[in-house]
Each structure stands twice: as structure tokens, then as C-alpha cells.
Amino acid sequence: MVEHLFASRAAGPVFATLIDWATGENVHQHLHAARAFIRLTSHVDQGAWPNLLAMADGDRAHYCDVARLWRLALCEPTTAFDAWEMLGLWVGSTAGEPGLTDAMADLLSQVFIHPSLRLRGRFHLDRMWKTHLDGNPFRERLAELLKEQ
């Protein structure tokens, strides 16, 4: 189903709706936005750009929106577990892809703007994402992003 969204070019309008929900006043829509976002993030191939990141095509505003949805999903209690796992897969996809490494670093610098997320990010980097990042040079770059400021 997710592949169909990207193949039919419907992911853009769906993504725009999720941003509206995530930034609106209805807290129930925040939860639905986080859940749907996790579904959209699930299409990742090793060494390939995650579709939502590829859609940005260098657009800074899109990166900010993706980061906002990541923060929502990572902090929402009902989506946090799946979100951290999926973010680990995204981070792992950077292996051997220099352009993707830079884009991912740019995105994650926006995701980890809050100290509490950096703390949880360090936990996942050190304990949960070892298999995703084994031998991946991006690990050091991510560790630098996650340092306390």
C-alpha cells in the first residue's frame, strides 16, 4: 500500500495533510499524523534514499516538515517504539551513499533539536541501532549530532 502511494504520486498530498494534522489544534489528529507518518517512512531500501527524503529534492521546507513529523512520532507514546526502530533503519540506509549521508545529517540536526530527543537518540545509537550502523561511517557523524549542547 505504501509503495502504491509513492508510485501513484499521491504521497505528496498525503504528506501535506499529515503536516496540517501535526500542526493543528486537534490532539487526536496529532496521533493519526504520527501513525500515518510511520507507515510512510516504512519504505526504505539499503543504500537507497528513503522516499520521503527523496521527495524533498533539496527543499529546506520539506526537510523541516519531515523533521517535525519525526519529532512527533518519536515523542508520541503509542508510536515512539516503531518510530525509533524506523529511524534506525533510515540511519542505516546511509551506508555508502555520500549524498544521502549529508541529507540525513541535515534532517537529523532538525529532528534532534530538543535535549530530551538527543538523550534518547544517544541511547538508541549506543544500544539499539548497533546492527543498523555496524561498520557505517555515519555512526560517528550521528554521535557528534547527538552530543549535549
HELIX and SHEET records of a PDB file:
HELIX    1   1 VAL A    2  ALA A    7  1                                   6    
HELIX    2   2 ALA A   11  THR A   23  1                                  13    
HELIX    3   3 VAL A   27  THR A   41  1                                  15    
HELIX    4   4 ASN A   51  ALA A   56  1                                   6    
HELIX    5   5 ARG A   60  CYS A   75  1                                  16    
HELIX    6   6 ALA A   80  GLY A   92  1                                  13    
HELIX    7   7 PRO A   98  VAL A  111  1                                  14    
HELIX    8   8 PRO A  115  PHE A  123  1                                   9    
HELIX    9   9 HIS A  124  MET A  128  3                                   5    
HELIX   10  10 LYS A  130  LEU A  133  1                                   4    
HELIX   11  11 PHE A  138  LEU A  145  1                                   8    
END                                                                             
